[in-house]
């Protein structure tokens, strides 16, 4: 059983009645429900909780952290960002969703601006699976089609992914690298694009499958932590042997 914490800014749900109607339990609540059905141990945390709900105890008991944010990236305290960053390097998985591309933690892990083009025009998104052998693509067809979504377009200012799993096409003509996986320290990071708050995207079964697969993929491997610093030789070094 993978221990998952779903973090959500939870501001749109308080301010926008459309979002409240679509996600009455919050985006975090909707994600929690289908991940629990998949057999995971899932808790949630939100921005306005003490330490944003991400205390050391919570982070130390999290295998995979799911992150959704939009309106209040700047309100996330740097101290919490640094703790999440270190946990990723130590092996915790991080799944960044939709507008989380502009979160402090994603930008810190990527080392770039993570900027992009965007447009809200109720347009179709077709998410093509370009790496069908990847574990995150398990159980999917050739593509996922969403009737209405916000457009994100290239150039997406991210490093070249270690694995590119999805590429989106939009009705207006743009394309976008919408499923990108990275290794950071002992941890893994996956960015998944869809999930604008005014669309019921997280109720789509294929989107749920991607997120569920991603949680399994991102979970810590259990391998031994690498050792750094000055190291004694494993074998005798000939130049140091006295004759």
Beta strands, then each sheet from edge to edge (+ up, - down):
strand 1: 3-8
strand 2: 41-46
strand 3: 64-68
strand 4: 93-97
strand 5: 117-129
strand 6: 143-153
strand 7: 163-170
strand 8: 175-184
strand 9: 187-192
sheet 1: 2+ 1+ 3+ 4+ 9+ 8- 7+ 5- 6+
end
